[in-house]
Amino acid sequence: MSDANEGLDIAIIGMAGRFPGAENIEQFWELLKNGVEAVTFFTDEELIEAGVDPKLVKDPNYIKSRAIIKDEDKFDARFFDFFPREVEMMDPQHRLFLEAAWNALEDAGYNPDTYDGLVGLFGGVSLNTYLYSYLMSQKGFISSAEGYQLSIGNDKDFLTTRVSYKLNLTGPSVDVQTACSTSLVAVHLACQNLLNYSCDMALAGGVSITIPQKQGYYYQEGMILSKDGHCRAFDHRASGTISGSGVGMVLLKRLDEALEDGDHIYAVIKGSAYNNDGSNRVGYTAPSVDGQSEVIANAQAVSGVDPETITYIEAHGTGTVMGDPIEIAALTQVFREQTDKKQFCAIGSVKTNIGHLDAAAGVAGLIKTALALHHKQIPPSVNFEKPNPKIDFENSPFFVNTELSDWKTENGIPRRAGISSFGIGGTNVHAILEEAPAVEASDPGKPAQLLMLSAKSPEALDQATGNLANFLKKNPDVSLADVAYTLQVGRKAFNHRRILVANSVSDVAQALGDMDPKRILTTGHQKDPEQPPVAFMFSGQGSQYVNMGKELYRHEPVFREEVDRCCAILKEEMNLDLLPIIYPEEDEQEAAAEKLNQTEYTQPALFVIEYALARLWMHWGVQPAAMVGHSIGEYVAAVIAEVMSLKDGLKIVATRGKLMQSMPPGAMISVQLDENSVKEYLSEQVTIGALNSSGVTVLSGTFEGIEEVEKKLTAKNIQFRRLRTSHAFHSSMMDAILDEFTRAVSQVKLQSPKIGYLSNTSGTWITEQEATNPAYYANHLRNAVRFTDNVYELLQNQNLLLLEVGPGTVLTTLARRHPSNSLGRIILSSMRHPNDETGDFEFLLRTVGRLWMAGVEIDWNHYYGEERRLRVALPTYPFERKRFWLKTGKPVTGGAVSGEESGAIGKNKDISKWFYLPVWKQWQIPFSPDSALNPDHRWLILKDQTGLGNQMIEHLKNGAAKEIVIVEQSSAFEKKSDTHFAIRIDHPEDYAALIRDLKESDRLPDNIVHAFNVLVRNQPTTFDKALKTGYLSLLYLVQALSAERITRHIQVGIFSNDMFNITGYERIEPALATIHGLSKVVAQEFPNLVCRDIDVSLPHTMGNELSELAKR
């Protein structure tokens, strides 16, 4: 028999499971290798409380044991977008199967939303005892609508298709039902579908949970269940198995593709087969030697392996008096066809550890065997003393493995194993496994790595962070580049996101452990962010420095190729050798720096770096929706927009720089005056060179003219700063070269821009007529750069993200300081300032991470290019499970019963108990002197328009508060000072910007006064107005606190007037009451927020009485 099986091998690349005593695969291996028997023995009290008949509990034949899992009643409904009622009506088996499918995909490092192949799903489920318990409690009385929902949530037919729907799996989705062999049959079918290319990856598994789990069973001699609550496979004391609950799932892929894709491979399925015993047996439920031997022989034949090379068998191993001898006889019969060797093959059964998992039994054995192959150890089969007298192990190929042993192999033969699963009813299945082949190592990583984590809540994100930190501490030798790659391509991105840039595993583990906010960036969105448009901003002259982007040039092929291409064009077309100037040798740094500051070199050098950087961003999937360049930067925008070719653009830029260099030197100053105020200082010798930011104007002109202006400014105490420039750019000193430059541009083919960009000359979007007119480029060289107007235009798009593409952070700073900018706007730089000691790549990666945090999708395939990376089995998503359980009541017999009743769907039929009426006690509020308030506390006051808030502020200013931040209502968001804001009450982004600013400036409050709901008396209050000032305002405030993960203890006083009827004589405004319900919910959802409803009756005179009220 040949060992070759080219092209038919299937790789196990992902695994997931929850078993008795093990919440995940890692814990399962610990249980197995330590020989743990995860069987629970219940007390009489536990069983009776669970609903078992007390008489049955006292029966000596009632065995009080079962292998159970934890939290079978809990599920993360929010993660999978289920309604609570929908989950309650769903079989817990279906819930766990869905979670296992997700975990198996993540364990393999695959995101089904981005995987471009077909993913199939094959699985089965045991008898639904959850639904049975509910129907028994309802005595058959259910509505037709409820019946339909129960069917969808519980019928076996919908097990796999619901998962395919939820996870967007578009391959075959097939339910499998062959009793005990279900899940291994599902694996066999998955392999067949992979081999016939019905799918590219396949999930396969099974699940079994008996409800309630706290129940025993009645022992009957000769039946399958054990008389003492232990499974003793192959042992002389064997009397049967025990039942258990669990779920298991594997992700499979064709081996050659798994190797090519760098997948993490636990083991390889060489081949498998299935059949049925037919009628060749004692009875329908009895096993058959012939049927079992035939399926084992077929699997070995399909696998192409010699049975003498198989050194472990994971047996069906139920521990029954009849079943075990039949199974060993069938195995021996097959092996003896090829070998006479004795006791060379270990044998074991996972049922001795976790019981018989019915529909999940086969996949549990498969996972156990794959883990054994992966760790190169054979775990013990527990509860074995000496052989069943009907089994002649000494003359067979087999021996029972009773302790953890190293899995040895001879003559370089791979470790191999067989797995059997036999179902009641006669469906048998056997599979041959082999250890994973050696995988080609991954390439050395980039200089730094970007680690990205996300979750659906801040709490889950923190848990995921801790899990990753623990993983790295336990696996210090893992490739950090492979970890980063797996997180980038193998995880779906959710609305709460976190990034870290690091260069070693120990660095990451320490940073995640310390949660250093300077290195670890976190953000939260109300929902999964949509892809925002990005605007490229190309830097202008003055931002250049020697070795700008040198680390990118060394490590990023796309950046290096574009730089080299541009430099080659300049050298060939213009006889300009830029590369030694941009990246000089160590001993030529000073000379290169001097050259680089000469305009004829500065401008083409900036163009080259910015163009190469733009192409790198675009290669990584970040495409510009709009562009702007500062002076020379506009030429990069024009080339990216295909107004001119790269070659023509380079020639024009080089010509421009050379012509400008040829002009007499001049001077430029930055003046703290706006455009109108600076006009009195203009002359024939001095003109406006640039309008970079509000209230600041750059003047350009001759040395004499600028010096005269400086004297006038000094006399008037007006601030100014001389800029480090060689020439008076964008001034009349450039007039002499305009005609020649126009002629140079006339020789170039100009086209309409394919991407919109802004004109420095007009301050607004460039037109087709301007972009294709050579005279425009001469005007652009001569006239002022209206960059502040350009930024204003960009900021009109509220969703636009601004990205500076070039050396330094000048444009980023200008955009952030623009008066039209909002606090929530994302404005980023691509390349460090020369004084920044951060590495080029680390700086750029941090920007990549912040783009991803904002919702920008990165093309990771292009990011890694030809670099070989491997997927790593990392911790999977930390589900936030909550209890969802139908109200089933107590059973009438010792059969299936419910667990704890949630009452979630119970309805009180007494309508009088649906409502409540608040009753008030009269109480004089004591006067609160200043000493009653903590003077170290910060206050945030959302001020009303009646004067109450002002009185509170005056009272607090009298030494009763450390700091007061005032927020008033307005038609636009405005930060008037560090402690004074104006917001639009119905715009959630304003609240988000407010809280973000307070967090960044370390001004988060200890106390919040929400007084927007205090309204002027004798003015009509519409429901819409009350909703905005009350309910929505408080909601947006709380959401903003939550988004910034504010967990500090905060007292929230929620003020209103005339909301409650206290004495019976108030004029009530019912529309204000919406805020009351929200305040009660906030306190439950956010324990750190202590909410108090404070309803006041404002005095008719807004004088001393109001002041006294504020003090209380």
N, C-alpha and C positions, 0 to 999 in steps of 0.2 A: 504493500500500500504506500503510495507516494505522500510525502509531507507537503508537496507543492499544492497551492490552491489559489493561484494568482487571480486577483480580481473579484473573488467571491467572499472575501473576509469583511466582516462588519465590526466597526470600532464602537465600543461603549465610551462615549465622550462626556456624558453627564449622568449624575445619579442623585436621587433624592428619596427620602423616606422618613416616616415616623413609625417607630416600632415600640413594643413594650420595653420600658427602661431606656429608651433612646429617642431623643427629639430630632436627631439629624444623623447623617451618615457618619460623621466623625465620632459621635457618641456610640453609634451602633458598632463601629469597629472596636472601640474600647470595651464594650460589653462582650463582644465575641472573643477577643483575644484573652480577656480575663476570665473566661468561662463562667459568666454570670447567668443564672437562671432567673429571668425577669417575670416570674409568676407571682401574682398577688393572692394571698390567702385571706379571705374576709372573715371578720368576726360575725357572730350571730346577730349582734346589734346592727351592724352595717347592713346586713342582708335584709333584716326585718324593716329597717328604716327605708331601704330602697324599694320595699313593696313585696318582698318574697313572703309567701305564706309561712307563718311561724311553725306550723306543723311540718312543712317540708324541710325547713331548716334543721329541725331536730331529727329527721330521718337519717340513720347511719349511712345510707346509700347516696345521700345528697352531698356532693363534693363541692366544697366552698372555695373554689379557686378558679382563676381565669387570668390570662395574660392581657393586661389592659394598657391603653395609652392615656396620657394626660390631656385634659382640655378638649375632649371630643366635642364639647358643646360650644366651643368658641371659634370665631372666624373673623377675618378682617374684611368686613363687608365694604368698607369705604375704599379699600385698595382695589377691589374688583368691581366697584361701581354697582353694587347691589343695594336695593332698598331693604331696610331691616325686616319688614314683613316677608319679603321675597326670600330672605335667607332663612327665616324661621320655618318656612314651609318647604325648605330644601333638605333632603337627606344629608346628614353629616358626612356620609361616605362620599357624596358628590363634592362637598365642600373641600374635604381633605385631598381628594383626587385633583381638584383644580389647583390647590396650593402646591402639591407635589409636582405638577406639570410645570408651573412657573419656576419652582426651585431647580428642577432638573435643567431647564434651559439656562438659568443664570449660572448654575454650577459649571455648565459647559462653556459659558461665556458668549451666549447668543441672545440677541434681542430680536424677538419675532417680528417686530415692526420694521426693522431695517434689514433683516436677512432676506436676500433676493431669491431664495429657493423655495421649494414646496416642503412644508413640514407636515408629516402625517401623525396620526394619533390612534393607538390601538389599546384598548383596556377593558377591564371588566370589574364588576362589583358584586358583592354578596347580597343575600336576602335583605330587604329593607325592613328592619324591625322598628325603625323610628316612625314610619308612616303607620305601621300596624298598631303601635301604641296609641297614636293619636286617634285613629279611626275607632279603636276600642273605647276610648274615653268619650267620643262623640256619639257612640251607639248608632253610627250610620247616618246621623243627621248633619249633612253638610250641603252648602249651596252649590249650584252648578258652576258658578264662577270659581268658588274655592276648590271644587273638585278638579277643574281644569288646571289651576295653578299647582295643586298638589301633584297632579300627574306630571306636569313639566318639571317640577322640582324633585321628583322621586322615582320616576320610571327609569328602568335600566337603559331604555332606548336613548335617553338624552344625556347619558354620562359623558361620552366623548364629544358629542357635537356641541354641547354647551361650552366645554373647554375650548374647542376650536373657534367658537364664536368670540369668546372673551379674550382669547390670546391672538386672534387673527391668524389662525393656522389654516392654510388653504390646500393642504394635501388630504389624502384619504382620512376619514374619521370613522372608525369602526368599533362597535361594541362587540366584545367577545364574552361568551358564557359557556364554559366547560367545567363548571364546579371548581374543584381544588386546583386544577391545572390551568385555570383561566389566564393568569398573568404571564406564565411562561409561553402559553400558546400565543398570547398577544405579542410577545417578543419574537416568536417564530414568524408570525404574519408580518410584523414590521420588517424583519430581515428580508422576507420574500418581496415585499413592496419596494424596498431599497434596491434589491438586485434587479427588479424589472423596471426600475426608474419611474415608478409611480410617485415617488417623493425623493427628496434629497437628504432629509433628516427625518427621523421618526421617533416619537415618544411612545413608550410601551410600559404598561404597568397594571396594577390592580389595587383594590382597596376593600377592606372588610372591617366593619364595626358593628357589633351587636349592641343594641340598646334595650335595657340599660346594661352598662358594663359590669356594674356590681350585681352579679348573679352567678350562681354556681350551675351545676348540672346533676342530673340523676344518673348514677352509674348503673349500667346493665352489662352483665358479663357477655363477652363476645362482640360487643359493639366497639365503636372506634375510640370512645373516650376512656381515659385512664381511671383506675379505681382509687388512686391516691393523690390526684392532682399534679402528678409529675409525668413528663414524657421521657421515657428511658429507651430511646431507640437502640435496637440490636442487643439490649441487655436481657439477662435471664429474668429480671423482675418486670419486664415490660408488660403493660396491660392496656396500652392505648396512648392516645395523645391528649392534649388539652386544647381548648379553643383560645384564640387570641385575636386582638384587633391590631390593625396597622395598615399602612399604605406604602407602596414602593413604586418608583418610576425610574426608567432609564431613557437616555437620549442616544440614539444610534445613528451611525453615518458610515457610508462606504469607506473602508480603511484607507485606500489610496488617496481619497480626497481629504480625509481627516489628517493624514500625514502632510499633505501638501498645504493644508490650511493652518498648520501649527496647532491643532487641537490637543487638549489634554486627554490622553487615552488611558482609561483604567485597565481595560482588557480588550481582547479581540474575540468575537464569536466566529469560530472557524466554520461552523455549520450546525444545522438543527433539523429535526424531523418530528412529525406527529402522526398519530394513527388512532384507531379505536380497537378495543378488544373484541368487538362484535359479540357473538353469543358463546365464544369459546372460554367460558368461565362458569363457576358454580352458580352465581346469581348476578343480578344486575349491578349490585354494589360491590361485588367481589373483584379482586385484581386477577390478572392473568400473566403467567410466566411468559407465554408465547408472545402476547401483545407487547409486553415491556421489552423483551429481548429483541423483537423486530424493530421497535422504534429506536433502541440504542444502537443496533447494528446499522440502521439507515443513517443515523446522525453521524456515526463514525465514517461511514462510506462517503457521505456528502462532504465531510470535513477533510477527507483525505489524510487522516492521521492514523498511525499505528497505535492500537490500544496499549501497547507496552510503554508508549511515551506518555500515557495519561497517568498521573501520579496522585490525583485526588478526585473523589466522587462526592459531590453534594447530593445526598440521597433524598428521596421523597421522605423516607424515615419517619413514619408516623408512630413507631413503637408499638404496633399491634402484634399480637401473637401470630397471626396469619400473614400480615402484610410484609413484615420485615424479612422473613425467610424467603418469600416469593421474590422480593426485590433483589436480594443477594443472589438467588438462584438465576434470575434473568441476567444480571450483570456478569456472573461467572460464566454462563453459557456463551455470552458474546465474546468476552475476553479470551476464553479458552480456544476460540477459533484461530487466534493469532499468537498466543503465548502460553507457556507452561510455568512461567515464573510465579512464585508464591509470595503473597503479602508484601507486594511492592507499592501498592496503591492505597493511600489513606482514604478513609470514608468517614462521613459525619452527617449530621442533620441539624439545621438551624431550629427545627421544632423543639429540640431539647432546651434551647435558650428562650424562645419567645412563643412557643406553642404553634398551633396550626392556624395560619392566617387565612385559610380558605382561598378566596379569589386572589389574595395577595401573597399566598404561600410561595408560588414559583418565583416571583420576582424578588422576594426576600432571600431565597437561596441563591439566585443569580447575583444579587448585590453582595451577599456574603462572599461568594466565590471570587467576584471581581476585586473586592477589597483584599482578599487573601493573595491573589496574584499581584496586585499593585504593591502590597507591603512585603511580598515574598515570604509570608508566614502562613502556616495552617493553624487555625484556631481549634481549640478542643471541642469535641462533642461531649456534652456534659451528661451526668447521671449514668455513666457506664462503669460497671464493676467487672462482670465477666459475660461472655457471649450467651445469647439465646441458645439453648441446647439444640434447636433445630437448624442452627447456622454453623457450618463447618468452615470457620475463618482460616484455620491453619492450612487447609488444602485449597484455599481460594486465593485469588490475586489481592485480597483486601485485608485491611486491619483497621480497627476503630481508633481514630486519633483522639487521645484522651488528654493531651496537654499541648500548649502552644509550642510549635516547633518551626524551626527554619525550614523553608521549602527548598530542598536541595534538588539539583538536577545534574545529570551526567552527560559528558560528551557534547556539551554545548547545546543540547536539545532544550527548546523553550519549555517553561513550566506549562503544563496543560491540565485541564480538569473537565469532568463531565457533570452535568446537572440534570436531574430527573424531576418530573412533576407529573403525578398521575391523578386524574380526576375520577370521582365517583360517577359512574356512568360509562367509564372506559376510555376516555380521551387521554392518551399518553403523549408526553412530549419530552424530548431529550436534546440537550445542546452541548456542544464541545467548545470550551473556552481555552484561550492561550494568552500568556502574558503579552503586554504591549511591546511592540518592537522598539528598538532604540530610535529616538527622535533626533533629527538634526537640530543642533543647538541654535538658539536665537543669536542674532547679531549684537554686537556691542550697542548700547543705547546712545541716545543723544546726550548732550552735556547736562541736561536737566530733564525732569519728568513732571508731567502735569497729572495729578491725581484728582479725579472728579467723583463726587458722591452726590446722590440725590434721594429724596424720599417724599412721601405724601404728607408728612407732618414734621415739625421741628424735633419732636421726640424720637420719631423713627430715624431721622437723620443723625441725631446724636448716638443712637444705638448702633447704626451702621458704621459710624465713625469709630466707636469703641471696638466693634467687632473687627474692623480692618486693622486697628492698632494691635489688638491681641494676636491676630493672625501673623502680622509681621514680626512680632516679638517671638512667636513660636517658630517662624520660618525665616530666620535672618539671611539665609543663603538664596532666597528666591530673587529672581531678576526683577528689579524695580521697574525697568522698562516694560517687561511683560505684564506686571501688575497694572501699570498705568494703561497699557494697551487694552487689557481685558475690561477695565472699568470704562474705557472710552467706547469700545465697540460692542461690549457684551452686556451693557446695562441700559435699560430704558431711562430716559431723563424725566424726572418729576418736578413739581413746582418748588420744592425746597431744595436748594443746591449749595454745595460747598466745594471749594477747591484748595489745593495746596501744591506748590511747586517745590521740589526737593531733588537731591542728587544721590541719595543713598537710602537703603532700607532703614538703617538706624536713625537717620535724620527724620524720616517720615514717622517712625514709631514714637520718637521723642516729641515731635511737633504735635502729633495727634493726641499724645498723652497730656501735653501741657496746654493744648488748645490755644496757642499763641495767636491772638487776634491780628497781629501784624503780618503773620504769614498765612493764616487760615481765613479765607474770605467766605462769608455765608450770606445768602439772600433767600428771601421767600416771596413767592408770588401767590396771589389769591387763587389762581388756576394755572395749569401748564401754560407757560408763555408762548405766544405765537412768534414766528420768525420775524424779528424787526428789520426794517430796511437800514442799511449802513451807508454812511457818506464818508468818502475818503477825503482827507485834508492833506494836501501836499505842502511840505515845509518850504520856507523861502530862504534867501541868502542870510547868512549869519548863524545858521544852525549846524553848519558843517564842522567836522573835526576829523583828525587823522584816525584811521582804523575804525571808522563808523561801520558797525555791523560786521566786524571782522570774524566774530565767532559764528555768525550766520554764514559767512562766506566759506568758512572751514567745514561746517557740518550740514548745510542745507544745499543739496544739489541744484534745486530750481533757482535759488537766489544766486548761487555761484555761476550757473550757466548764463543767467540773464546779465549779470555784471560782466562776465567775460565777453558775451556777445556784444554788448554796448561798447566796451572798451576796444574790441576788435574793429568795430565799425568806425569809431573815432580815429583809431590809429590809421586805418586804411584810407578813410575819406578826408580826414582833417590833419593827418600827421600829428595826432595828439595822443601821447602815451599816458593814460590816466592811472592805470593800475598801480604802478610804483609810487604814485602820489597818494592814492587812497590807502593802500596797504604797503607802506615802505618797510624796508629792512630795519632792524633795531637801531643801527648806527646812522640811519638817514631820516629818523623821525623829525628832527628839528627842521631840516631843510624842506622836508615834505610839507610840514605844517605851514611854513612860510609861503610855499607855492600855493597850497590849498586856499589860502586867504586872498590870493590874487583872483580877481573876477573871471579872467579867462579860463581858470581852472575850477573855480568854485562852482560856477553855474553848471557846466557839464557833469561835474562830480556829483552834485546834488541830484541832478536829473537821473544819472545812472543808478544811484542808491535807491532813490524813491521809486523809479520804474521797476527795479528788481524786487523791491519790497512789495509793491502793489501786485506784481505777478505772483509772488509767493502767497500773498493773502488770497488771491483769486484761485490759485491752485489748490489751496486748502478749503475752498468752498465759500469764502467770504467775497461776494460779488458786490460792487458798488451800485447803489441805487441813485446816487448823486455824487458829485465831486466838486471840490474847490481847491485852488492852489494859491499860495501867496507868492505873487510875482513870478519867479522862475518856475514855481510849482504848478502854475496853470498850464505850462507846456506838457508836463507829465499827464495832467488830466486830458489834454487835447489828444495825446497819443493813445491813451487808454480808451478814449471815446472814438478813436479811429478817424479823427479829423485829418491827421497826417500819419504817414508811416513812421515806424521806429527810426529807420535810417534818416528820413527827412527831418524828423524831430530832433535827432541828435545833431545833425548838420546845422539846423537853425539855432539851436541852443549854443553850440560851440561858436558860431558866427556872432551871435548876440554877445556872448561873454568877451570875445576878442575885441569887438567894436567898442564895447563899454569900457574895457580896460585901456583902450587907446585914448580915451578922453582925459582932459586935465583932472587932477584930483579935486575933491570937494568934501563937504561935511554934511552931516545929518544930526538933528537933535530931536529928542522926544520931549514934548511940552505938555504940561498938565492943563490943557485948554481944549475945548471942543472946536469943531470946525468953524463955527461962526465967530467965536471969540478970538481965534487966531488970525483972522483975516487982516487985522490992523498991522500985523507984523510981516505981511507978504510984500514982495517987491519984484522987480525984474530979476534980481539975484537970488531970491528965496521964494520957493513955492511949497505947496503941500506935497509931501512925498508919499505919505501913507496915513490912512485912518484905521488903526488897528483895533482900538477899543474905545468905548464910550468915555468921553472927557479927556482923551489923550490923542494928540496929533503929532505926527512926525513931519518936521520941516527939512527941506533939502535945498542946498544951494552952494554958492562959493564960500570959501573960508571967510572972506571979508563980510559977506552978507550975513552969514550965520553968527559971526562974532558980534555984529551990530545988534542982532536980535537978542543974543544972550545978555548984552548990556541992558537992554530995555526990560527984559524979563527979570533980571536981578534987581533993577530999580523998583520994580513993582512987587517983589517978593513972590514971584511966580516960579514954581519948581520946573526944572528942565534937566535933561541928562544928555550929554554928548554920546552919540553912538559910535561904535568901533567899525567904521567903514572907510574904504579907500576912496570912494567916489560919491558924488551927489546923485544917487539914483532917482529916477522918476522926477527929474527936474529939467529946467531949460538947458542945463549943461550937457544934456544928451541930444540936443537938437541937431547937432552937426552930423550925427550918424543915422538919422531917421530915413533919409532917402536911400542910402546904401542898404540899410536893413530891409526896407520895403522891397527893394529889387531882389534881395536874397530870398525873401519869403515868396515872391512872385514866381520863382522857379520851382516851387513845390506844389504838388497836387493837394488841394484842400477840399474836404468833404463835410457834409452835414454830420454833426455829432450823433453817435448812436447811443450815448449815455449823456444825460443832462449834467452840465456843470455850470458854475457861476463865473461871471466875468468880473475881474478886478476893476475894470474900467467903469462899467455901468453900476456895479454893485448888485446886479440881479442876474437872472439866468441868461446865458449867452444865446444869441439868436443864430440861425443858420447864416444869415447875411453877414454877421460879425465874424463868425468862425471861418468863413470862406473868403474873407476880404483881407488881402495882405496889409492894407493900411491899418487894419485893426491892431495888428501886432506891433506896428510902430507906435500907435497911440498908447498901447499897453506898456511899452517900454518907457514912454515919456510921461504919461499921466499918473496921477496918484493911485495907489492901491487901496480900494475901498473895502478892506477886509471886514470891518465891523458890519458893513451893510450885507456882505456875503453871509456872515454868520447869522445875521437877523433872518435872512431868507431861509437858511437851513432850519432854524429853530421854529419856523412856522409849522413844520411837520412835527406833531407832538410825539410820534413814535420813532423818529429818526435817531439813530445812534451815530455819534461822530467818532471817527477813527483817524488819528493823525498818522500819516504814512510818510515817514522821513525821520531824520535824526533829531533827537531832543524832544522837548515838550512845549515849545513856544505857542504853537497854535492851540494845543489842548488848554493851556492856561488862558489864552485870550477868549476862547469859546466858553470856558467855565465862568469867566468873569463877566461875560456879556449880560447886560440887564434883562434881556429876553430869556435867559436861561432859567430853567426850573431846577429845583434841587434833585428831582428824580431822574434827570437826564443822564444818560451814560455817555461820557466823553473820555476817550482813551488814547494813549500813545503807543506806538509800536517799537520805538527804539529809545534807549536810555539817553539821558543827558550825559555829556562827557565827564562830569564830576560825580556821577552816580557809579558806585563801585559794583553794583549788581551786574552779573554777566549778561551779555546781549541775549543769549538764548533764554535765560531765566526770566528776563524782563519781558521778552516777547511771549513766552509761555503764559506768564501771568495775565497778559492781555488776552490771549486765546481763552484762558479760563474765564475771564470776566465777560467776554463775548458770549461764551456758552451759558454763563449764569443769567445773562440777559435774554437768552432764547435763540441765539445764533447757532445754526447747525454747522458743525465742522465736518469736512470730508476727511475722515480719518484714514481711509485707504490712500488718498493722495498725500496726506500728511506723512505717512510712513513710507510711501513709495516702494522702492525695492528692498527696504529694510525688512529682514525676516524677524517676525515676532511670534511668540507662542502665547496661547491662552492658558490662564492659570485658574485652578479651582479655588475661587475666593468665597468668603462668607456671602450668603445670599440675603435677600431682602428680609429685614426684621418685621414680620407681620405684627400689627397691633390688634390682637384678637380680643373680641368681646363676646359675651354669651348671647346666643340666639337660640331659643328653644320653645317649641310649641307647648302650650298648656295642656298636659295630657291627663292629669289627675292620677288617682291610684288604681291599679289593676284589680280585677276581681279574682284572679288566680295567681299562681306563681309563675306566670309566663312573662312576656316582655312588659316592662313598665318604664315610666318616664324617670328622668333625673329630676333635679330641682326645678320647680315650676317658676318660670319667669313672669307669668301673668301678662306678658307683653301684648298678647292678642285678646286677653279677656276683656269683656265689656260688662260694666255694671248695669243691670237691667232696671235698676231703680233710678229713674231720671232725676229724682230730687237730689241725688248725690252727685250729680254732674257739675254742680255749681257751688260757689261759696260767696259769702258776703263779709267784707272786712268790718271789724268792730274796733272802734277807736277809744282809747282812754285819754282823758285830759291830764296833761302834765306840764308844769312850768319848766321850760328849758332854762337851766342855770346859766348865769352869765359866765363867759369864758374869758378871763383876763389873759394877757399875753403869756403869762407863765404857764398856762395850760397847753400852749403850742410848743412844738419842738423847734427851737431857733435854728437847728442844723438841717431842717427839711427844706427841700425845694418844692415850689408850687407851680402848677400849670393851671391857668385860669382861662377858660373859654367864656369870654365876657358877654353878658346880655346887653340889651339896649335900654334897660329901665334905670340903670344906675346902681343896682345891687352889687354887680361885680366890681364897679369902681370903689364902692364903699369897703368891700372886702379887701381889695388891693391896698387901700389906704391903711386899713387896720393892720394888715400883714407887714406893710413897710415899716411899721413902728417896732422893728426889732424882733418880730415874731416869725420871721422866715429868713433862710439863708439866701434864697434867690426866688424871684417871681418871674415867670414867663407868661406874657399876656398874649392872648389870641383873640382877635376881633373878626367880625363878619365883614366880608368885602366882596366885590365883583371879580377880583383877581387875586391870585396868590402873590404875596409879597413878604420878603424878610426885611422888615424895617430896621431891625437891629438883632443882636444875639438873643435878646429877651422880649422881642416884640414882633409878632407875626400877624398877617392878615390872610384869611383863607376864605374860599368859597365853601359854604356849609354843605353843599350837595355834590361835592367833587371828592371822591375817595383818595385821588392821587395827592390832593393838598394835605390831607391828614397824614398820608404816608411820607410826604416830603417833610412835614413838620417833625414827626417822631424820628425820622432818619437824621435830621439835622441835630435834634436834641441828643440823640445817641452819639453821633460823631463828635459833638462838642462837650460830651460828658455833662449834660444838663437834664438828664432824665428826672422826672418829678417823683417825690414821695407822696404827694397829694395832688389830686386833680379836682378842680371845680368845673363841672359841666353845667353852665348856666344859659346856654343858648335857648333852652326851653322855657325860660322866664320871659314872658311876653307882656307888652304894654297893655294895661287894662283899657276897657271901653273901645278896643279896636277889634274888628271881626277877625276870627282865627279860622282859616280854612283847614280842612283835613290835610291838603297838600302841604301847606306851610308848616303845620304841626309835625307832619311826618319828617320834613327836612330838618327842622330845628331840634326835634327830639329823637325819634327812633333812628333815622338814618345817620344823623350826626354822631350819636353814641356808637352805632354799629361801625361806622368808618373809623372812629377813634380806636375802638377795641381791635378791629382788624389790623390797623396800622401797628399797634403795640404787639400783636401776635406775629405779624410779618417780620418784625425786627427781633423776634424771639426775646421779648422783654419778660423776664421771670421775677424781677424784684417785686417786693410787696408794695402795693400802691393803694392808697385810700381814694376812692372815687365818690365824690359827692355829686349826686344828680339832682339838680335843682329844677323845680317847676313851680308854677303858681296856679291855683284854682283847678287842680287835677282831681283831688279827692273831696268827697262830701263828708266833712268832719262833724259839723254841728247841725247840718240840715238847712242852713241858711246861705251857704256859699252859692255864687253863680259859677256853675261847673262848666269847664271846657272839656268835653269827653274826648275831643280829638287829640288832647295831650297825653292820653292814657297809654298810647302805644309804647312809650318809652318804659313804662312800669314793667311790662312783661319781659322786655329785653333785659332790664337790669337784673331780674331774677335769674335769667338764663346765663348771663355773663358770669355771675358768681359761681355757677356750677361748672361751666366750661373752663374758666380761668381762675383757679383757686388763689392766685396771687393778687387778684383784683377784688378788693372788698368794697362792694357797692352799697350806697345808702341813698334811698329816695328821700328827698327833702322838699316837701311841698309847702310853699309859703303863701301867705295872703298879704299882698303888698299894701302898705298904707296909702291912703289917698294923697297925702302930702309926702313928697319925696325928700324930706328933710331929715331931722334928728331921728325920727322913728325908723327910717330906712337904715341909718347908721347903726342904731342899736340892734336892728335885726341882723345886719351883716356881722356884728361882733359875736352874735350867738351861734 
